[in-house]
Amino acid sequence: MNRVAAAALGLTLLAPGLALAEDLDAVDVVDAEAKPVASLLVPRHGIKPAEIAVLINDNDPQSVDVARYYQQKRHIPDQNMIHVNFDQTKLYPGFTANNGLDPNDFALLKAQVDKAVGPQIQAQVVTWSKPFRIASFNYYPTNYSITSALTFGIDPGYAGIPSCNPMPNNPYYNSTSSAPYTDFRIRPTMMLAGVSTDSVKATIDKGAAADASFPTGVGWFVRTADAVRSDPRFADFKSTVES
């Protein structure tokens, strides 16, 4: 019996039926020449491409290009590409600059996204760079970035709170779940932002190149003079170093 068959038989004897479990991933076992010789079933450690929705503003050429590139790099299924169409440069009466998306306009956008994604979607990727925050009539700064608003929705009690003030507790904090929508009814959302399509593509390439690289090196926790942002993290920095 060769090593591949032996390994497969051993896994079957030790854990029959595990291959059908949705909370397991198959990981290759390699030999000294880095050739796969078997597969092991291990607990899931992340969200899969089929569980990610990519949000595209068809009115924004950069968003369309970035979405297409990210889909190719990360093997996102076609049905997970969610198309919306809005004016990312909209100016409200009396304003000369666009500083964000009004909560009412955002509510329409989020309703469209929520209707389009299925229950299997656990996370979302925004492919436009603007708007990047929620601002009532383009006016006041808020604690809501567009990514946090898409993740949690907008709590009216916190919509007008100045930037960097406390926000509602995040139920996903310190969780080991790889299914945040299933477990907590939230979809963590990230933004592929950049000054140009090429700059965003470079970021996507760096992320893909880092997959399973397990780099070594020295990490630093830095406490800065920006007390509003730095001080809340400092206690966690200390406890991590001292543990």
Secondary structure as UniProt FT lines:
FT   HELIX           3..14
FT   TURN            16..17
FT   HELIX           18..20
FT   TURN            22..23
FT   STRAND          24..30
FT   TURN            32..33
FT   STRAND          36..43
FT   HELIX           49..51
FT   STRAND          52..57
FT   TURN            58..59
FT   HELIX           61..74
FT   HELIX           78..80
FT   STRAND          81..84
FT   TURN            88..89
FT   TURN            93..94
FT   HELIX           103..116
FT   TURN            119..120
FT   STRAND          123..126
FT   STRAND          133..134
FT   HELIX           136..138
FT   HELIX           146..152
FT   HELIX           156..158
FT   TURN            159..160
FT   TURN            163..164
FT   TURN            171..174
FT   HELIX           180..184
FT   STRAND          189..191
FT   HELIX           197..210
FT   TURN            211..212
FT   HELIX           227..242
//
